[in-house]
Amino acid sequence: MRILSVGWDVRGLGPVADGLADADSLAEYDVVLLDPETLSSLWRPHAQLEADGVWRIHQGRDGGLVRAIERLLSARRVELEALLRRVGGSVVVRASAPGPPVELVFARGGNRQVDARSVLPPIDLSREGQYMALPKGIRLLSRRGTTLVDVDDTHPLAEYMRRYSEYGFEAVIVSTFGVPLESFGRVLARDRVGDAVAWEVAVGAGRLLFVPSFPGADPREMGEALKPVLGALCECPVAASGPDWLARYLLPDEEELDARARELADARAELLRQEEELAVSRAEYESLRGLLYPRGARELVQGMTKALQRLGFTCTPRADIPRTVEARSDEGTLLVRAAYAPVGQVEADEHRALLLAVDRVHTEERRTVHGVLVGAAHPEVEPTRRPAQWSDAVRRGCVEHDMALLAAPTLYQVVAGAADEGERTKLRRSLVEAVGEWRGKA
């Protein structure tokens, strides 16, 4: 497997050409990784922005650059077309934010507009009465994001895209005349809007692939991740669609295979749905374990909120009061504050903050709420061996002001032991009426 990277900094895969003019014949390789936007360095420094807003290079005052660009692009297009149609190789295009085109002005007339995609060979695609010409039939629109949806998990590129999705994409692929891209190729991933960010097209025995840019990813690490992907692409031939009439010639058992394929696709979709549900459930349990070992105030608030919801409270974070949640139920309304103390005990300042919050709701909102302080001190120690969670001043203050104290591990145990709705109702009533340290007794 011979791989060439043109303008795309990917290490450890083979030769890397700094520019299009430096590379050997592109048809000599099995895979060409291409970043078209780097090609603009051939003409951008020499172009002039004119009064009509168009960048131009004029032949006759360019030192032969116009003719050189035309010949270079023409030669590379021929090589890429030979790689795709005759060799059966792959061209992987980095879909990055497009720059403005440049108009080459010839002395003899017949000006020509070129851009980063002008190096791609002209390809005519037709399918069921629809027609698309590449690369003119598509546009790369500048759009940045990190969320990939509808990733085609059956494609070798799927794991690579999921791994680097945090680095984001820079452009989406749309058809010029609104023809669905999936009519001519395989959409491998979309953004949240529904536009394609990865697309594969069969060209003869080869394949043309547009993949997300993932700016900022480590070139060597990206090369290691791409090795097995490119190997799989070389070993897996492109499924040629052929002319429309070919679908009418089926072998006797072929319809059964198609039906089986549809059943497997449905089963795969169901498994993915179940995996997503399992991941959501696991995330909830992990949040609850944050009551036992919170790695910060944020995890304590998340665990506290999940626990109250499991007890039957409707929880709303108070954006105006830090680390505080308002929990409502038929039994009453709580104002619950999370007190995180990685070193030492929960001190009186947490009690005062909760007291001020309760008074603020009473005076400004004309509502009565019951204050509850959920404390997590000495989180590194196993819950059964932890020393006192709060100081005597906190304990006395909560009793004096009719507020409840609740250790985070106790809240975890209460949730774990609340087996039925009747038990949860008793626990809610007990917590709403609790004064001082509450040990979870209904």
LOZAMAR-783514 format. One record per residue (C-alpha): residue number from 0; residue in one letter; x, y, z. Coordinates in steps of 0.25 Angstrom, whole numbers, plus 5000, padded with zeros to 4 digits. Example, Ala and Ser with C-alpha at 12.3 -4.5 7.8 and 13.67 -1.06 7.14 Angstrom:
! LOZAMAR-783514
R  nr rest    x    y    z
R   0    A 5049 4982 5031
R   1    S 5055 4996 5029
This chain:
! LOZAMAR-783514
R  nr rest    x    y    z
R   0    M 5000 5000 5000
R   1    R 5007 5013 4995
R   2    I 5001 5026 5001
R   3    L 5004 5040 4998
R   4    S 5000 5052 5006
R   5    V 4999 5065 4998
R   6    G 4998 5078 5006
R   7    W 4992 5070 5018
R   8    D 5001 5068 5030
R   9    V 4999 5053 5033
R  10    R 5012 5046 5038
R  11    G 5016 5032 5038
R  12    L 5008 5028 5025
R  13    G 5019 5030 5015
R  14    P 5023 5042 5006
R  15    V 5018 5055 5009
R  16    A 5018 5066 4998
R  17    D 5019 5080 5003
R  18    G 5011 5085 4990
R  19    L 5005 5080 4978
R  20    A 5017 5083 4969
R  21    D 5026 5075 4978
R  22    A 5019 5062 4977
R  23    D 5022 5050 4968
R  24    S 5011 5045 4959
R  25    L 4999 5043 4967
R  26    A 4995 5031 4959
R  27    E 5007 5024 4965
R  28    Y 5000 5022 4978
R  29    D 4989 5014 4984
R  30    V 4984 5025 4993
R  31    V 4985 5040 4991
R  32    L 4982 5049 5003
R  33    L 4979 5063 4998
R  34    D 4977 5076 5005
R  35    P 4972 5085 4994
R  36    E 4972 5098 5002
R  37    T 4987 5097 5002
R  38    L 4988 5098 4987
R  39    S 4983 5113 4988
R  40    S 4998 5116 4992
R  41    L 5001 5114 4977
R  42    W 4993 5126 4973
R  43    R 4989 5134 4985
R  44    P 5001 5143 4987
R  45    H 5001 5147 4973
R  46    A 4986 5150 4971
R  47    Q 4981 5164 4972
R  48    L 4967 5168 4977
R  49    E 4960 5177 4967
R  50    A 4949 5187 4968
R  51    D 4938 5176 4965
R  52    G 4943 5168 4977
R  53    V 4949 5157 4969
R  54    W 4963 5152 4971
R  55    R 4971 5151 4957
R  56    I 4984 5148 4951
R  57    H 4987 5154 4938
R  58    Q 4995 5147 4927
R  59    G 5006 5156 4922
R  60    R 5010 5162 4935
R  61    D 5011 5149 4943
R  62    G 5024 5144 4939
R  63    G 5017 5132 4933
R  64    L 5010 5128 4945
R  65    V 4996 5127 4939
R  66    R 5001 5117 4928
R  67    A 5009 5109 4939
R  68    I 4996 5108 4948
R  69    E 4988 5103 4937
R  70    R 4998 5092 4932
R  71    L 5000 5087 4947
R  72    L 4985 5086 4950
R  73    S 4983 5079 4937
R  74    A 4994 5069 4939
R  75    R 4989 5066 4953
R  76    R 4975 5064 4949
R  77    V 4979 5054 4938
R  78    E 4987 5047 4949
R  79    L 4976 5046 4959
R  80    E 4966 5041 4949
R  81    A 4976 5030 4945
R  82    L 4977 5026 4959
R  83    L 4962 5026 4961
R  84    R 4957 5020 4948
R  85    R 4969 5011 4944
R  86    V 4977 5007 4956
R  87    G 4965 5006 4966
R  88    G 4971 5015 4976
R  89    S 4966 5024 4987
R  90    V 4966 5040 4987
R  91    V 4963 5045 5001
R  92    V 4960 5060 5001
R  93    R 4961 5068 5014
R  94    A 4948 5076 5015
R  95    S 4953 5089 5020
R  96    A 4947 5103 5019
R  97    P 4948 5108 5005
R  98    G 4955 5121 5001
R  99    P 4951 5130 4990
R 100    P 4954 5126 4975
R 101    V 4964 5133 4966
R 102    E 4961 5136 4952
R 103    L 4973 5134 4942
R 104    V 4972 5144 4931
R 105    F 4978 5140 4918
R 106    A 4984 5149 4907
R 107    R 4976 5142 4897
R 108    G 4963 5143 4904
R 109    G 4955 5131 4910
R 110    N 4957 5134 4925
R 111    R 4957 5123 4935
R 112    Q 4953 5122 4949
R 113    V 4961 5113 4958
R 114    D 4959 5109 4973
R 115    A 4965 5098 4982
R 116    R 4956 5088 4976
R 117    S 4960 5090 4962
R 118    V 4971 5079 4964
R 119    L 4960 5069 4964
R 120    P 4956 5062 4951
R 121    P 4943 5064 4944
R 122    I 4934 5053 4948
R 123    D 4920 5051 4942
R 124    L 4910 5043 4951
R 125    S 4896 5039 4947
R 126    R 4886 5031 4955
R 127    E 4871 5028 4952
R 128    G 4869 5040 4943
R 129    Q 4878 5049 4952
R 130    Y 4891 5055 4948
R 131    M 4903 5062 4956
R 132    A 4916 5067 4951
R 133    L 4928 5067 4960
R 134    P 4934 5075 4966
R 135    K 4925 5086 4960
R 136    G 4912 5079 4965
R 137    I 4916 5081 4980
R 138    R 4920 5092 4989
R 139    L 4928 5092 5002
R 140    L 4921 5102 5011
R 141    S 4929 5108 5023
R 142    R 4923 5103 5036
R 143    R 4930 5099 5048
R 144    G 4925 5089 5059
R 145    T 4929 5076 5067
R 146    T 4916 5068 5067
R 147    L 4915 5057 5057
R 148    V 4902 5050 5055
R 149    D 4897 5038 5046
R 150    V 4911 5033 5046
R 151    D 4911 5020 5036
R 152    D 4917 5010 5046
R 153    T 4919 5000 5035
R 154    H 4929 5008 5028
R 155    P 4944 5007 5032
R 156    L 4945 5022 5034
R 157    A 4934 5022 5045
R 158    E 4944 5019 5057
R 159    Y 4954 5029 5052
R 160    M 4943 5040 5051
R 161    R 4937 5037 5065
R 162    R 4951 5037 5071
R 163    Y 4955 5051 5065
R 164    S 4941 5058 5066
R 165    E 4945 5066 5077
R 166    Y 4955 5074 5068
R 167    G 4943 5077 5059
R 168    F 4940 5080 5045
R 169    E 4941 5092 5037
R 170    A 4932 5090 5025
R 171    V 4920 5083 5020
R 172    I 4917 5077 5007
R 173    V 4904 5081 4999
R 174    S 4900 5079 4985
R 175    T 4899 5091 4976
R 176    F 4885 5088 4970
R 177    G 4879 5082 4982
R 178    V 4881 5067 4977
R 179    P 4882 5058 4989
R 180    L 4896 5054 4991
R 181    E 4892 5040 4995
R 182    S 4887 5038 4981
R 183    F 4901 5037 4976
R 184    G 4910 5033 4988
R 185    R 4910 5029 5002
R 186    V 4908 5039 5013
R 187    L 4917 5035 5024
R 188    A 4913 5046 5035
R 189    R 4905 5058 5036
R 190    D 4905 5070 5045
R 191    R 4893 5074 5054
R 192    V 4886 5082 5043
R 193    G 4886 5069 5034
R 194    D 4897 5073 5024
R 195    A 4908 5063 5020
R 196    V 4922 5065 5026
R 197    A 4927 5052 5021
R 198    W 4924 5046 5007
R 199    E 4929 5035 4998
R 200    V 4927 5034 4983
R 201    A 4930 5022 4974
R 202    V 4938 5026 4962
R 203    G 4941 5014 4953
R 204    A 4948 5004 4962
R 205    G 4953 5015 4971
R 206    R 4947 5024 4982
R 207    L 4947 5039 4985
R 208    L 4945 5042 4999
R 209    F 4942 5055 5006
R 210    V 4946 5054 5021
R 211    P 4945 5064 5033
R 212    S 4957 5073 5034
R 213    F 4959 5071 5050
R 214    P 4968 5083 5051
R 215    G 4978 5083 5063
R 216    A 4979 5068 5063
R 217    D 4994 5062 5065
R 218    P 4999 5058 5051
R 219    R 5006 5046 5056
R 220    E 4995 5041 5064
R 221    M 4985 5044 5052
R 222    G 4994 5036 5043
R 223    E 4994 5024 5052
R 224    A 4979 5024 5053
R 225    L 4978 5025 5038
R 226    K 4987 5013 5035
R 227    P 4977 5002 5038
R 228    V 4966 5011 5031
R 229    L 4973 5012 5018
R 230    G 4977 4998 5018
R 231    A 4963 4994 5019
R 232    L 4959 5003 5008
R 233    C 4969 4997 4999
R 234    E 4965 4983 5002
R 235    C 4950 4986 5001
R 236    P 4946 4989 4986
R 237    V 4936 4999 4984
R 238    A 4922 4994 4981
R 239    A 4919 4999 4967
R 240    S 4905 5003 4965
R 241    G 4905 5001 4950
R 242    P 4894 5005 4940
R 243    D 4879 5005 4945
R 244    W 4875 4994 4937
R 245    L 4885 4984 4944
R 246    A 4876 4984 4956
R 247    R 4865 4976 4948
R 248    Y 4874 4964 4946
R 249    L 4874 4957 4960
R 250    L 4878 4943 4963
R 251    P 4868 4933 4969
R 252    D 4873 4935 4983
R 253    E 4877 4949 4983
R 254    E 4864 4955 4988
R 255    E 4865 4946 5001
R 256    L 4879 4952 5003
R 257    D 4873 4966 5001
R 258    A 4862 4963 5012
R 259    R 4873 4958 5021
R 260    A 4881 4970 5019
R 261    R 4869 4979 5023
R 262    E 4867 4970 5035
R 263    L 4881 4972 5040
R 264    A 4880 4987 5038
R 265    D 4868 4988 5046
R 266    A 4875 4979 5057
R 267    R 4887 4988 5057
R 268    A 4878 5000 5059
R 269    E 4871 4994 5070
R 270    L 4884 4990 5077
R 271    L 4890 5004 5075
R 272    R 4877 5009 5082
R 273    Q 4879 5000 5093
R 274    E 4893 5004 5095
R 275    E 4889 5018 5096
R 276    E 4879 5015 5106
R 277    L 4889 5007 5114
R 278    A 4899 5019 5113
R 279    V 4889 5028 5119
R 280    S 4886 5019 5130
R 281    R 4900 5017 5133
R 282    A 4902 5032 5133
R 283    E 4891 5033 5144
R 284    Y 4898 5023 5153
R 285    E 4911 5030 5152
R 286    S 4905 5043 5156
R 287    L 4899 5036 5168
R 288    R 4912 5031 5172
R 289    G 4917 5045 5172
R 290    L 4910 5046 5186
R 291    L 4920 5036 5191
R 292    Y 4933 5041 5184
R 293    P 4930 5055 5178
R 294    R 4942 5060 5170
R 295    G 4937 5074 5172
R 296    A 4925 5083 5175
R 297    R 4919 5081 5162
R 298    E 4919 5066 5163
R 299    L 4913 5067 5177
R 300    V 4902 5076 5171
R 301    Q 4899 5066 5160
R 302    G 4898 5054 5169
R 303    M 4890 5062 5179
R 304    T 4880 5066 5168
R 305    K 4879 5052 5162
R 306    A 4876 5046 5176
R 307    L 4865 5056 5179
R 308    Q 4859 5053 5166
R 309    R 4859 5038 5169
R 310    L 4852 5041 5182
R 311    G 4841 5048 5174
R 312    F 4845 5063 5175
R 313    T 4844 5072 5163
R 314    C 4858 5079 5163
R 315    T 4861 5092 5157
R 316    P 4875 5098 5158
R 317    R 4876 5112 5163
R 318    A 4884 5120 5154
R 319    D 4884 5132 5163
R 320    I 4889 5124 5175
R 321    P 4902 5116 5173
R 322    R 4901 5101 5176
R 323    T 4887 5101 5180
R 324    V 4875 5093 5175
R 325    E 4860 5096 5177
R 326    A 4853 5082 5179
R 327    R 4838 5082 5179
R 328    S 4828 5071 5183
R 329    D 4814 5070 5188
R 330    E 4819 5070 5202
R 331    G 4827 5083 5201
R 332    T 4838 5091 5194
R 333    L 4853 5090 5198
R 334    L 4864 5099 5195
R 335    V 4876 5090 5195
R 336    R 4891 5094 5195
R 337    A 4903 5086 5193
R 338    A 4914 5088 5202
R 339    Y 4927 5082 5197
R 340    A 4939 5081 5207
R 341    P 4951 5074 5201
R 342    V 4960 5077 5213
R 343    G 4954 5078 5227
R 344    Q 4939 5080 5231
R 345    V 4927 5088 5225
R 346    E 4928 5101 5232
R 347    A 4919 5112 5236
R 348    D 4920 5120 5223
R 349    E 4912 5109 5216
R 350    H 4901 5110 5227
R 351    R 4900 5125 5225
R 352    A 4900 5124 5210
R 353    L 4888 5115 5211
R 354    L 4881 5124 5221
R 355    L 4882 5136 5213
R 356    A 4877 5128 5201
R 357    V 4865 5124 5209
R 358    D 4862 5138 5214
R 359    R 4863 5143 5200
R 360    V 4853 5134 5194
R 361    H 4844 5137 5206
R 362    T 4845 5153 5205
R 363    E 4847 5155 5190
R 364    E 4838 5143 5184
R 365    R 4828 5142 5196
R 366    R 4830 5127 5196
R 367    T 4833 5118 5208
R 368    V 4844 5108 5205
R 369    H 4851 5098 5215
R 370    G 4866 5099 5215
R 371    V 4874 5086 5213
R 372    L 4890 5086 5214
R 373    V 4896 5074 5207
R 374    G 4910 5072 5212
R 375    A 4922 5064 5206
R 376    A 4935 5066 5214
R 377    H 4947 5057 5214
R 378    P 4943 5050 5201
R 379    E 4956 5042 5200
R 380    V 4952 5034 5212
R 381    E 4942 5022 5211
R 382    P 4928 5027 5215
R 383    T 4927 5018 5227
R 384    R 4940 5023 5233
R 385    R 4939 5038 5231
R 386    P 4940 5047 5242
R 387    A 4929 5058 5245
R 388    Q 4925 5064 5233
R 389    W 4922 5078 5239
R 390    S 4926 5087 5250
R 391    D 4918 5089 5263
R 392    A 4914 5103 5258
R 393    V 4908 5098 5246
R 394    R 4900 5087 5254
R 395    R 4895 5098 5264
R 396    G 4892 5108 5253
R 397    C 4883 5098 5245
R 398    V 4875 5094 5258
R 399    E 4873 5109 5262
R 400    H 4868 5113 5248
R 401    D 4860 5100 5245
R 402    M 4868 5095 5234
R 403    A 4873 5081 5231
R 404    L 4887 5075 5230
R 405    L 4889 5063 5221
R 406    A 4902 5056 5219
R 407    A 4904 5052 5204
R 408    P 4907 5037 5207
R 409    T 4894 5037 5215
R 410    L 4886 5042 5203
R 411    Y 4892 5031 5194
R 412    Q 4888 5020 5204
R 413    V 4874 5026 5205
R 414    V 4872 5026 5190
R 415    A 4878 5012 5189
R 416    G 4868 5007 5200
R 417    A 4855 5014 5195
R 418    A 4849 5002 5188
R 419    D 4835 5007 5185
R 420    E 4826 5019 5184
R 421    G 4820 5018 5198
R 422    E 4834 5018 5204
R 423    R 4839 5030 5195
R 424    T 4826 5038 5200
R 425    K 4830 5036 5214
R 426    L 4844 5040 5212
R 427    R 4840 5053 5205
R 428    R 4831 5056 5216
R 429    S 4841 5053 5226
R 430    L 4852 5062 5219
R 431    V 4842 5074 5217
R 432    E 4840 5074 5232
R 433    A 4854 5070 5237
R 434    V 4862 5080 5246
R 435    G 4876 5077 5249
R 436    E 4884 5065 5244
R 437    W 4875 5056 5236
R 438    R 4879 5041 5235
R 439    G 4869 5037 5225
R 440    K 4858 5031 5234
R 441    A 4844 5031 5228
